[in-house]
């Protein structure tokens, strides 16, 4: 799909309800890989034993920037312009 086609598709969708993006399972492996890629091995995110013992969340949590990065895919799905 060209950029022009994507823009036209988005214009046609203005004012119409959007569908949700697909459900995703957040895997510890994904979070660990993100931590390695960003050189941020904070145990709150990458050490399940530590996070279970030391945090009030009961386990690890996703990186905020990982969550933000996932918005690109989710927005494309909602807009119907997924690259899949």
C-alpha positions in Angstrom: 0.0 0.0 0.0 1.4 3.4 -0.9 1.5 6.3 1.5 -1.1 8.1 -0.6 -3.4 5.0 -0.4 -2.9 4.9 3.4 -3.8 8.6 3.7 -6.9 8.1 1.6 -8.0 5.1 3.6 -7.5 7.1 6.9 -9.5 10.0 5.5 -12.4 7.7 4.5 -12.4 6.4 8.1 -12.8 9.8 9.7 -15.9 10.0 11.9 -16.4 6.2 11.9 -15.8 4.0 14.9 -12.5 2.2 14.9 -11.9 -1.4 15.8 -9.6 -2.4 18.6 -6.2 -3.8 17.8 -5.6 -7.5 18.3 -4.9 -8.9 21.8 -1.3 -9.4 22.6 0.4 -11.5 25.3 3.3 -9.7 26.9 6.0 -12.3 27.2 8.9 -12.0 29.6 11.2 -12.9 26.7 10.0 -9.8 24.7 10.6 -7.6 27.7 14.1 -9.1 28.3 15.0 -8.6 24.6 13.9 -4.9 24.8 16.1 -4.5 27.9 19.1 -5.9 26.2 18.5 -3.8 23.1 18.3 -0.6 25.2 21.0 -1.7 27.6 18.5 -1.3 30.5 18.5 -4.4 32.6 16.5 -2.9 35.5 15.4 -5.9 37.6 11.8 -4.4 37.8 11.5 -5.4 34.2 13.9 -8.3 33.6 14.2 -10.3 36.9 11.0 -12.0 37.8 12.3 -13.3 41.1 13.5 -9.9 42.2 10.3 -8.2 41.1 8.1 -10.7 42.9 10.1 -10.2 46.1 10.8 -6.5 46.0 8.0 -4.8 44.1 4.3 -4.1 44.9 3.3 -5.4 41.5 3.8 -9.1 42.2 6.2 -9.6 39.3 7.9 -7.8 36.4 6.3 -5.0 34.5 6.8 -3.9 30.9 9.1 -1.0 30.1 7.1 2.2 29.4 9.0 2.8 26.2 8.2 -0.8 25.1 4.5 0.0 25.6 4.9 3.2 23.6 6.7 1.4 20.8 3.9 -1.1 20.5 1.5 1.8 19.7 2.8 2.0 16.1 1.6 -1.5 15.4 -1.7 -1.0 17.3 -2.5 2.2 15.5 -1.9 0.6 12.1 -4.2 -2.2 13.0 -6.9 0.2 14.2 -6.5 2.3 11.1 -6.6 -0.8 8.8 -3.1 0.0 7.5 -1.3 -3.0 9.1 1.8 -4.1 7.2 1.0 -7.7 7.7 
